[in-house]
Amino acid sequence: SIDVSAYHRARKVVPIVVGQLPLVTQGYSLGEVELTPSEVTIFASAKLLDSIRFIRTAPFEEQILETTTTTKVSLLLPEGVYASTNIVQAHLPVEQLTEQTIMLPITVKDAPSGYELRPLPSSITLHLTLPRSRYAEVQAGDFEVSVSYPQQEQTKNSEIPRELILELTKKPDWLRHYRLSPDRVQYVIEEHKVSKN
């Protein structure tokens, strides 16, 4: 007898995820891609559906983008999977990049009680490369630059150039391109005697 259940298809709605993106002309960046629809109904055996969390788009026909583009893109469907649609619309916003600089104080992390580390210099310049539309919304409070207090073994040997590497420990999630100037600092450690009353 033929096993009919093997031919029975289940359905499931899953999100569509953007796969490989086109490149963008130098001096421009690609914003958040919008897909329409953003979900798709897929049909397959229940066992196969269980293993699928999303469907990815195929590579775009456009290889290099110079301006904002709306285009069609195919879906990559695993073998044995069918979908309510095989093609979706993609809106690819392309924006010119601009530069911005912000002066930031340096925060010191993990200083032991009774000791103070003074970075030299005490502030640095943060160079940002960002989409033009974000320029007005960026503020110094969105960022934090810090150094970690050096470990005991690093401070014992006076031969070592006493420099600490700076880290950008707070920034907006969308920011990808930045540079710290300088990217490392010298420092002085001061011990504070606790006065006994």
Disulfide bonds with the S-S distance in Angstrom:
none
